[in-house]
Amino acid sequence: MLITSLTNPQVKHVVALKDKHARDKNHLMLIEGFDPLTLALECGIKPQTVFICPELYKPAHASSAHTNLLARLRSGPLEIIETTRPVFEKMAYRDGPDGWLAVVARPDFSLGRLKLLPAGTKPLLLIAEGVEKPGNLGAMLRTCDAAGISAFIFCDPKADLTNPNVVRASQGTLFSVPVAQCTSAEARDWLHERGIVAVATTPNPVRGELAMDYTTFDFTQACAIVMGEEKYGLSTLWLAQADAAVRIPMVGRINSLNVATSAALVIYEAVKQRRAHG
């Protein structure tokens, strides 16, 4: 099937899914791009419809890679639709699309879906509270995937996990990392019930004392690194109820780094400590 009309009902449906209200109403989301779609498939995501535009395929992916992905998609019960370049570019969320776009069911991000961790393990989690920018969420998810984080919990969300820019920035790791969404209070209780230490990250004093340097905290125990929103940082709930607080030393004129950069620094300090302890 080839779609050439910009007013085709299926094209209009995809365009509508760029809006959060339409995604929520239809319980659907978009995965755009060869790499994110490939990873999503590897993680068990089953697309409902896939739109392709061979004219837009990027030379970075060999023709055999495109052929293999198509063959994999055709092995399942889904609809594959080819479009002209103008049609695909109308549906695409980003500039310079690579000719791959899928419509999939919105995953279940409820906290209850996170599997209980095996007894005796010391999980390492990342919690992001109130992060606003999809690009930051995506970057944090990529770090979580690379570092082998046990789970990512998004609290009191301002951005939308199903935003196509989150999928794009995460390169599909939204589907490879166990992800949940809830309130900060629910996350704090969930951690407490499982004996997981909540580690607040802040450049400011907490309960009258300066937070410790993040390299001196013991991350080899079961713990969750808690990052706050870009502008205001963590809420009073986390600052008041976290089990510990750490900071990244700053010697310049600003007192904080980008939230995704900060998360990567602290996470890899934890990884370094855990590797040193076997």
C-alpha positions as CSV (number, residue, x, y, z in Angstrom):
1,M,0.0,0.0,0.0
2,L,1.3,3.4,-0.9
3,I,-0.1,6.7,0.5
4,T,0.4,9.8,-1.5
5,S,-2.3,12.1,-0.1
6,L,-1.5,14.5,2.7
7,T,-5.2,14.3,3.7
8,N,-5.3,10.5,4.1
9,P,-7.2,9.6,7.3
10,Q,-4.3,7.4,8.6
11,V,-1.9,10.3,8.0
12,K,-4.2,12.6,9.9
13,H,-4.3,10.1,12.8
14,V,-0.5,10.0,13.1
15,V,-0.3,13.8,12.9
16,A,-2.8,14.0,15.7
17,L,-0.7,11.6,17.9
18,K,2.0,14.3,18.1
19,D,-0.3,15.9,20.7
20,K,-0.3,14.5,24.2
21,H,-4.1,14.6,24.6
22,A,-4.5,12.5,21.5
23,R,-1.9,10.0,22.7
24,D,-3.6,9.7,26.1
25,K,-7.1,9.4,24.6
26,N,-6.0,6.7,22.2
27,H,-3.5,5.0,24.5
28,L,-1.0,5.2,21.7
29,M,2.4,6.7,21.0
30,L,4.9,7.1,18.1
31,I,8.4,5.6,17.7
32,E,10.3,7.5,15.0
33,G,13.6,6.4,13.6
34,F,15.4,3.2,12.5
35,D,17.5,2.8,15.7
36,P,14.7,3.5,18.3
37,L,12.3,1.2,16.4
38,T,14.9,-1.6,16.2
39,L,15.6,-1.5,19.9
40,A,11.9,-1.3,20.7
41,L,11.3,-4.5,18.8
42,E,14.2,-6.2,20.6
43,C,12.5,-5.2,23.9
44,G,9.2,-6.8,22.9
45,I,7.2,-3.8,21.7
46,K,4.7,-4.8,19.0
47,P,3.8,-2.0,16.6
48,Q,0.3,-1.7,15.3
49,T,1.3,0.2,12.1
50,V,4.6,1.0,10.6
51,F,5.1,3.7,8.0
52,I,8.2,3.6,5.7
53,C,9.6,5.9,3.1
54,P,12.6,4.3,1.3
55,E,13.5,7.7,-0.2
56,L,14.4,8.9,3.2
57,Y,16.5,5.9,4.3
58,K,19.9,7.0,5.7
59,P,23.1,5.6,4.2
60,A,24.4,5.0,7.7
61,H,22.2,1.9,7.7
62,A,23.2,-0.6,5.1
63,S,20.5,-1.8,2.7
64,S,20.7,-5.2,4.4
65,A,19.8,-3.6,7.7
66,H,16.6,-2.1,6.2
67,T,15.8,-5.4,4.6
68,N,16.2,-7.3,7.8
69,L,14.1,-4.9,9.8
70,L,11.3,-5.0,7.2
71,A,11.5,-8.8,7.2
72,R,11.2,-8.8,11.0
73,L,8.2,-6.5,10.9
74,R,6.4,-8.5,8.3
75,S,6.7,-11.6,10.4
76,G,4.2,-10.1,12.8
77,P,0.5,-9.1,12.6
78,L,0.9,-5.5,11.7
79,E,0.3,-3.1,8.8
80,I,3.3,-1.8,6.9
81,I,2.5,1.3,4.8
82,E,4.8,3.0,2.3
83,T,4.4,6.8,1.8
84,T,5.8,9.4,-0.4
85,R,8.4,11.8,1.0
86,P,6.0,14.8,1.5
87,V,3.5,12.5,3.4
88,F,6.2,11.1,5.6
89,E,7.6,14.5,6.4
90,K,4.2,15.7,7.4
91,M,3.9,12.8,9.9
92,A,7.4,13.0,11.2
93,Y,8.1,14.8,14.5
94,R,11.7,15.7,13.8
95,D,13.6,17.4,11.0
96,G,15.5,15.1,8.7
97,P,13.5,11.9,9.3
98,D,15.0,8.6,8.2
99,G,11.9,7.0,6.8
100,W,10.8,4.8,9.8
101,L,7.8,5.6,12.0
102,A,5.7,3.2,14.1
103,V,2.4,3.5,16.0
104,V,2.5,1.4,19.2
105,A,0.3,1.0,22.3
106,R,1.3,3.2,25.2
107,P,3.3,1.1,27.7
108,D,2.1,0.6,31.3
109,F,4.2,3.0,33.4
110,S,2.5,2.2,36.7
111,L,4.7,1.8,39.7
112,G,3.1,-1.6,40.4
113,R,4.5,-3.0,37.2
114,L,8.1,-2.8,38.4
115,K,9.0,-6.3,39.3
116,L,10.0,-6.9,42.9
117,L,13.8,-7.1,43.2
118,P,15.3,-10.5,44.2
119,A,16.1,-10.8,47.9
120,G,19.8,-10.1,48.6
121,T,20.3,-7.8,45.6
122,K,21.4,-4.1,45.9
123,P,19.5,-2.3,43.2
124,L,20.6,1.1,41.9
125,L,17.7,3.3,40.6
126,L,17.3,6.8,39.2
127,I,14.4,9.0,40.2
128,A,13.6,12.2,38.3
129,E,11.1,14.6,39.8
130,G,9.3,17.2,37.7
131,V,11.7,17.2,34.8
132,E,10.3,19.4,32.1
133,K,12.4,18.9,29.0
134,P,11.9,15.7,26.9
135,G,15.6,15.9,25.8
136,N,16.7,15.6,29.4
137,L,14.5,12.7,30.1
138,G,15.8,10.9,27.0
139,A,19.4,11.6,27.9
140,M,18.8,10.2,31.4
141,L,17.2,7.1,30.0
142,R,20.2,6.5,27.8
143,T,22.5,6.8,30.8
144,C,20.3,4.4,32.7
145,D,20.5,1.8,29.9
146,A,24.3,2.2,29.5
147,A,24.9,1.9,33.2
148,G,22.6,-1.0,33.8
149,I,20.3,0.9,36.2
150,S,17.6,-1.3,37.8
151,A,14.8,1.1,37.2
152,F,13.9,4.7,36.3
153,I,11.0,6.4,38.2
154,F,9.5,9.6,36.9
155,C,7.8,11.5,39.7
156,D,5.3,14.4,39.5
157,P,5.9,14.6,35.7
158,K,5.9,17.8,33.8
159,A,7.2,16.3,30.5
160,D,5.4,13.4,28.9
161,L,7.2,10.0,28.7
162,T,5.4,9.3,25.4
163,N,6.5,12.6,23.8
164,P,8.3,11.6,20.5
165,N,11.2,13.7,21.5
166,V,11.7,11.5,24.6
167,V,11.8,8.4,22.4
168,R,14.2,10.2,20.0
169,A,16.5,11.5,22.7
170,S,16.5,8.1,24.5
171,Q,17.2,6.3,21.2
172,G,14.6,3.8,22.2
173,T,15.9,3.1,25.7
174,L,12.5,4.1,27.1
175,F,11.7,0.5,26.3
176,S,14.9,-1.2,27.4
177,V,14.9,0.4,30.9
178,P,12.2,-0.6,33.5
179,V,10.2,2.7,33.8
180,A,7.5,3.8,36.1
181,Q,5.6,7.1,36.7
182,C,4.0,8.1,40.0
183,T,3.9,10.9,42.6
184,S,7.0,11.7,44.7
185,A,5.2,10.5,47.9
186,E,4.4,7.1,46.2
187,A,8.0,6.7,45.1
188,R,9.3,7.6,48.6
189,D,7.0,5.0,50.2
190,W,7.9,2.4,47.6
191,L,11.6,2.8,48.3
192,H,11.0,2.7,52.1
193,E,9.0,-0.5,51.9
194,R,11.9,-2.2,50.1
195,G,14.8,-0.8,52.2
196,I,16.2,1.3,49.4
197,V,18.1,4.4,50.5
198,A,16.9,7.7,48.8
199,V,19.8,9.9,47.9
200,A,18.8,13.5,47.2
201,T,21.1,15.5,44.9
202,T,21.2,19.2,45.6
203,P,23.7,22.1,45.6
204,N,22.0,23.6,48.7
205,P,22.2,22.8,52.4
206,V,19.8,20.2,53.6
207,R,18.4,20.4,57.1
208,G,21.0,23.0,57.9
209,E,24.0,21.0,56.7
210,L,25.9,21.0,53.4
211,A,25.3,17.9,51.4
212,M,28.3,15.6,51.1
213,D,30.5,15.4,48.0
214,Y,28.9,12.7,45.8
215,T,32.2,10.8,45.5
216,T,32.2,10.2,49.3
217,F,28.8,8.6,49.5
218,D,28.6,4.8,49.6
219,F,26.6,3.8,46.5
220,T,27.3,0.1,46.9
221,Q,24.2,-0.2,49.0
222,A,20.7,-0.5,47.6
223,C,19.9,3.1,46.7
224,A,18.0,5.5,44.5
225,I,19.6,8.7,43.1
226,V,17.0,11.4,43.2
227,M,17.3,14.3,40.7
228,G,15.1,17.4,40.7
229,E,13.6,19.6,38.0
230,E,15.8,21.8,35.9
231,K,15.1,25.2,37.4
232,Y,14.1,24.7,41.0
233,G,15.6,21.3,41.9
234,L,14.0,18.8,44.4
235,S,10.8,19.5,46.2
236,T,10.7,19.8,50.0
237,L,9.3,16.3,50.2
238,W,12.6,14.8,49.0
239,L,14.8,17.3,50.8
240,A,13.0,16.6,54.1
241,Q,12.6,12.9,53.8
242,A,15.6,11.6,51.8
243,D,17.9,9.3,53.7
244,A,21.0,11.2,52.5
245,A,22.0,14.2,50.3
246,V,24.9,14.6,48.0
247,R,26.2,17.5,45.8
248,I,28.5,17.9,42.9
249,P,31.3,20.3,43.8
250,M,31.1,23.5,41.7
251,V,33.9,26.0,41.5
252,G,32.5,28.3,38.7
253,R,29.9,31.0,38.8
254,I,26.9,28.7,38.5
255,N,25.7,26.4,41.2
256,S,24.4,23.5,39.1
257,L,24.8,21.4,36.0
258,N,22.2,20.3,33.4
259,V,20.1,17.6,35.2
260,A,20.9,14.9,32.7
261,T,24.7,15.7,33.0
262,S,24.4,15.6,36.8
263,A,22.6,12.3,36.7
264,A,25.3,10.8,34.5
265,L,28.1,11.9,36.8
266,V,26.5,10.5,39.9
267,I,25.3,7.3,38.3
268,Y,28.8,6.5,37.0
269,E,30.3,7.3,40.4
270,A,28.0,4.6,41.7
271,V,29.0,2.3,38.9
272,K,32.7,2.8,39.6
273,Q,32.2,2.1,43.3
274,R,30.2,-1.1,42.6
275,R,32.8,-2.4,40.1
276,A,35.5,-1.8,42.7
277,H,33.5,-3.9,45.1
278,G,33.0,-6.7,42.6
